[in-house]
């Protein structure tokens, strides 16, 4: 039986060439850096930060395969398998399972705005088609659908639904989910600037975009807060980290800003794929200023 997932799971950027082609070699090198130097506890390709929505099915499957080849079993891999239809989601999930995934991460299908009953049937169909854990991904700002705690409680009755990445920014969701679901669901923070609050309430992990460029700080914060219960020291580190997280989440350009920060920290990931455009010089300058407040802490760990 697979061990329970917890810790810092780096939700990968998808490196691109300047011609906006997927750079698989850089992806593999980036994964090695995150594991060997960053110390992350898990890897998630093809999340929102990885621009999954802008990739072809062939690219998505090759990215998943490249990820497993690069990881070589060193940490668990949870594959983002979002799509607009249930049959597509099942295809991505079955491919991930065949590759050796420790789980799949699934938001609500976007644009169609399914009801709670329709969502339950969607997740049940996926649950019945695979034999690996499902991490629900509640991000209504992107999907257009909010999976309330009562629906999460209902979904937790499905055997494979074992985790949730909670990304609403409503801190009360963490305690509500834990209260309603108990040990049937493990909560992962999905809203960066509430990470410490999530840990305090009982979250056991963090699906973190910023861990692409400052992974060691993320791992240290998790160790302090969750492993050691040293919230005083964790709080000091968290306040150093917050300026970066606030800029990332405050400008409506999360993907563009994460890629810009990767460049600033010496791990270039190329541009986003259009329609998104790279961060402009003023935005990069603001990111650099925020990063300078945490750079020394990252390099010291």
Phi and psi in degrees as a GROMACS rama.xvg file:
@    title "Ramachandran Plot"
@    xaxis  label "Phi"
@    yaxis  label "Psi"
@TYPE xy
-66.9594  137.341  UNK-2
-65.0229  153.116  UNK-3
-63.9997  133.413  UNK-4
-78.5953  137.844  UNK-5
-160.278  166.969  UNK-6
103.452  -160.445  UNK-7
-89.8519  114.394  UNK-8
-107.546  112.303  UNK-9
-75.2002  115.993  UNK-10
-87.8755  108.497  UNK-11
-67.7523  142.531  UNK-12
-70.6864  158.038  UNK-13
-105.067  104.235  UNK-14
-61.1491  140.731  UNK-15
-127.173  149.944  UNK-16
-76.3191  172.369  UNK-17
-65.6848  -19.0111  UNK-18
-89.0429  8.91818  UNK-19
65.4652  33.271  UNK-20
-99.5362  144.236  UNK-21
-63.0686  130.058  UNK-22
-100.396  90.5284  UNK-23
-68.3246  -34.3181  UNK-24
-65.4989  -43.4549  UNK-25
-65.3757  -36.8412  UNK-26
-58.4904  -47.7218  UNK-27
-62.6423  -42.4723  UNK-28
-65.4892  -37.7026  UNK-29
-65.1629  -42.2133  UNK-30
-61.2655  -43.2141  UNK-31
-61.9057  -40.977  UNK-32
-61.2001  -45.6388  UNK-33
-63.0287  -36.2619  UNK-34
-81.294  -50.5956  UNK-35
-77.5168  -41.5036  UNK-36
-98.2086  -37.2794  UNK-37
-81.1257  -28.4102  UNK-38
73.8281  21.0301  UNK-39
-64.1602  155.894  UNK-40
-91.9773  -13.3907  UNK-41
-166.958  165.524  UNK-42
-127.993  137.062  UNK-43
-129.088  104.065  UNK-44
-82.6678  156.478  UNK-45
69.1218  33.144  UNK-46
-87.9166  -168.858  UNK-47
-59.9934  -41.3234  UNK-48
-62.8369  -26.3378  UNK-49
-87.5376  6.69134  UNK-50
58.4183  37.9194  UNK-51
-56.1706  -33.5719  UNK-52
-66.9051  -19.352  UNK-53
-100.31  7.77239  UNK-54
-110.71  150.28  UNK-55
-76.4105  164.619  UNK-56
-59.9274  -41.5749  UNK-57
-61.3464  -44.6407  UNK-58
-62.7346  -42.8172  UNK-59
-62.3729  -43.4067  UNK-60
-67.1413  -38.2595  UNK-61
-68.7488  -37.3483  UNK-62
-61.8744  -44.6733  UNK-63
-60.1428  -46.4415  UNK-64
-63.9474  -41.2339  UNK-65
-61.7424  -39.1078  UNK-66
-62.0689  -47.3621  UNK-67
-65.5716  -37.6936  UNK-68
-63.1759  -38.4137  UNK-69
-75.7006  -38.4407  UNK-70
-69.4207  -40.0394  UNK-71
54.0598  37.6747  UNK-72
74.9714  7.51901  UNK-73
-71.1492  -33.5859  UNK-74
-141.514  159.545  UNK-75
-68.5622  148.134  UNK-76
-117.717  125.894  UNK-77
-112.379  123.474  UNK-78
-98.3856  128.423  UNK-79
-67.4331  127.494  UNK-80
-131.182  35.9692  UNK-81
-74.5364  147.891  UNK-82
-163.297  176.198  UNK-83
-88.4705  -15.8346  UNK-84
-126.22  153.234  UNK-85
-62.3212  -40.5197  UNK-86
-65.812  -36.3391  UNK-87
-67.2724  -42.7059  UNK-88
-58.9293  -44.4317  UNK-89
-61.3045  -41.4281  UNK-90
-60.9578  -45.2811  UNK-91
-65.112  -39.0776  UNK-92
-66.8696  -42.5625  UNK-93
-66.579  -36.1087  UNK-94
-64.4154  -44.0116  UNK-95
-60.5558  -43.8546  UNK-96
-62.6322  -41.3211  UNK-97
-62.7069  -33.3906  UNK-98
-74.2953  -18.391  UNK-99
108.937  22.8731  UNK-100
-63.1172  143.603  UNK-101
-80.4281  -9.20704  UNK-102
171.928  175.668  UNK-103
-127.839  148.063  UNK-104
-108.908  124.55  UNK-105
-132.205  114.778  UNK-106
-82.1403  170.962  UNK-107
-66.5452  142.45  UNK-108
-55.2868  130.506  UNK-109
-88.4336  160.781  UNK-110
77.2472  -40.7018  UNK-111
-76.0821  -18.0327  UNK-112
55.2158  59.3226  UNK-113
-65.5207  149.518  UNK-114
-75.2439  173.586  UNK-115
-59.5778  -43.435  UNK-116
-64.1205  -40.1798  UNK-117
-67.0594  -38.1586  UNK-118
-63.8305  -42.2433  UNK-119
-59.5982  -45.7621  UNK-120
-64.8246  -35.8806  UNK-121
-62.1014  -52.0343  UNK-122
-67.7192  -33.1594  UNK-123
-64.7326  -40.3605  UNK-124
-63.672  -41.4251  UNK-125
-66.6277  -45.9778  UNK-126
-53.8518  -43.5573  UNK-127
-75.2526  -14.8384  UNK-128
-95.906  -8.65662  UNK-129
-134.959  169.69  UNK-130
-124.874  25.4445  UNK-131
-124.04  160.132  UNK-132
-63.5366  151.574  UNK-133
-111.657  130.202  UNK-134
-101.838  109.183  UNK-135
-62.2648  148.465  UNK-136
-130.098  100.933  UNK-137
-97.0029  102.688  UNK-138
-139.145  73.2228  UNK-139
-60.8628  -24.522  UNK-140
-63.342  -26.1696  UNK-141
-101.427  -42.1711  UNK-142
-84.8484  -24.1076  UNK-143
84.148  1.8059  UNK-144
-129.987  130.949  UNK-145
-105.103  118.403  UNK-146
-88.8889  99.3135  UNK-147
-69.879  160.442  UNK-148
-54.5218  -34.1108  UNK-149
-65.8286  -37.1565  UNK-150
-69.9827  -40.0784  UNK-151
-58.9637  -41.3496  UNK-152
-59.1664  -42.1564  UNK-153
-66.5879  -43.4415  UNK-154
-66.3185  -29.6638  UNK-155
-65.1449  -13.1299  UNK-156
-74.518  -16.9631  UNK-157
-75.2531  135.891  UNK-158
-55.5118  -41.0798  UNK-159
-88.9752  -10.2527  UNK-160
-81.014  102.224  UNK-161
-125.371  -11.6272  UNK-162
-140.006  160.66  UNK-163
-144.694  132.688  UNK-164
-93.6455  109.486  UNK-165
-96.2627  112.487  UNK-166
-124.454  24.8859  UNK-167
-77.5633  -26.108  UNK-168
85.8419  1.05445  UNK-169
-95.3053  103.24  UNK-170
-62.9178  -23.8607  UNK-171
-67.6066  -18.7861  UNK-172
-62.814  -36.8773  UNK-173
-61.5228  -51.122  UNK-174
-67.1007  -35.9493  UNK-175
-64.6302  -43.3352  UNK-176
-65.3837  -44.4959  UNK-177
-65.3062  -40.0615  UNK-178
-65.0931  -40.9549  UNK-179
-80.4839  -34.3951  UNK-180
-103.863  -18.2147  UNK-181
58.6546  -135.668  UNK-182
-86.0912  7.96698  UNK-183
-73.766  -23.9678  UNK-184
-130.199  130.891  UNK-185
-100.939  126.388  UNK-186
-89.6256  132.564  UNK-187
-112.22  134.968  UNK-188
-65.2344  134.26  UNK-189
-125.578  1.94394  UNK-190
-120.046  102.556  UNK-191
-53.4693  -44.2162  UNK-192
-80.4646  15.645  UNK-193
-126.877  21.587  UNK-194
-61.5725  -49.8017  UNK-195
-64.4322  -39.1139  UNK-196
-61.6704  -39.7949  UNK-197
-60.8163  -44.8354  UNK-198
-62.9037  -40.5822  UNK-199
-61.6275  -35.2315  UNK-200
-84.0746  -9.12427  UNK-201
122.786  2.81743  UNK-202
-62.7117  144.094  UNK-203
-110.202  1.82468  UNK-204
-162.274  174.057  UNK-205
-144.615  116.152  UNK-206
-86.8163  103.52  UNK-207
-119.78  117.525  UNK-208
-69.8687  -37.5979  UNK-209
-69.494  -13.7953  UNK-210
-69.7485  -8.98428  UNK-211
-62.9435  -28.3598  UNK-212
-124.735  -14.6036  UNK-213
-136.234  60.7458  UNK-214
-66.608  -36.7112  UNK-215
-66.4713  -34.9965  UNK-216
-64.3361  -41.2929  UNK-217
-60.9452  -46.8998  UNK-218
-63.1109  -41.6002  UNK-219
-63.6129  -41.9113  UNK-220
-62.4243  -43.3451  UNK-221
-61.4644  -45.6609  UNK-222
-60.7047  -43.5858  UNK-223
-65.6149  -46.8879  UNK-224
-79.7621  -45.4242  UNK-225
-95.3384  -45.9876  UNK-226
-76.0432  -44.4805  UNK-227
-100.812  -17.3981  UNK-228
65.5965  24.3968  UNK-229
-93.6832  78.621  UNK-230
-73.59  -23.1462  UNK-231
-66.4904  -49.2474  UNK-232
-68.2039  -38.2495  UNK-233
-60.632  -40.4236  UNK-234
-63.3899  -39.9338  UNK-235
-60.7982  -43.9437  UNK-236
-67.5115  -39.8912  UNK-237
-61.6165  -40.4036  UNK-238
-67.0752  -26.6463  UNK-239
-73.5599  -31.1143  UNK-240
-81.0532  -29.8552  UNK-241
-56.8879  -39.0154  UNK-242
-56.4934  -39.1395  UNK-243
-66.6866  -46.2844  UNK-244
-63.1662  -37.3176  UNK-245
-65.1737  -40.5869  UNK-246
-67.1494  -42.6734  UNK-247
-58.9793  -43.0011  UNK-248
-92.3689  -8.62655  UNK-249
-95.682  -9.44319  UNK-250
-108.232  0.663135  UNK-251
70.3622  16.7148  UNK-252
-132.909  50.6147  UNK-253
-58.6382  -49.0699  UNK-254
-63.6687  -46.4196  UNK-255
-60.8556  -40.648  UNK-256
-71.778  -37.7921  UNK-257
-61.836  -43.1388  UNK-258
-65.1573  -38.3731  UNK-259
-63.3247  -40.7678  UNK-260
-66.4582  -36.3182  UNK-261
-58.1914  -43.9806  UNK-262
-61.3478  -45.8328  UNK-263
-64.1307  -29.4789  UNK-264
-95.4113  10.1273  UNK-265
85.4631  19.3097  UNK-266
-130.489  66.8906  UNK-267
-58.9147  138.445  UNK-268
-122.78  7.63663  UNK-269
76.08  -174.394  UNK-270
-80.694  163.322  UNK-271
-71.5725  163.497  UNK-272
-84.9829  134.425  UNK-273
-59.9528  144.848  UNK-274
-81.5983  -8.10463  UNK-275
-72.5985  145.524  UNK-276
-117.259  154.273  UNK-277
-60.4185  156.042  UNK-278
-57.996  143.913  UNK-279
-82.648  168.188  UNK-280
-56.5369  -38.1762  UNK-281
-65.3534  -40.7166  UNK-282
-66.579  -40.1317  UNK-283
-62.7804  -40.0969  UNK-284
-62.7566  -40.2651  UNK-285
-65.5747  -40.5398  UNK-286
-63.9186  -41.873  UNK-287
-62.3114  -41.4122  UNK-288
-60.9909  -43.5248  UNK-289
-67.3298  -39.6728  UNK-290
-65.8277  -33.4866  UNK-291
-60.9611  -23.0845  UNK-292
-78.6471  -15.1771  UNK-293
-122.341  -10.3706  UNK-294
-57.2113  -46.257  UNK-295
-62.9973  -38.3974  UNK-296
-65.3462  -41.0639  UNK-297
-62.7356  -46.8355  UNK-298
-71.7951  -22.0196  UNK-299
-79.995  -21.7613  UNK-300
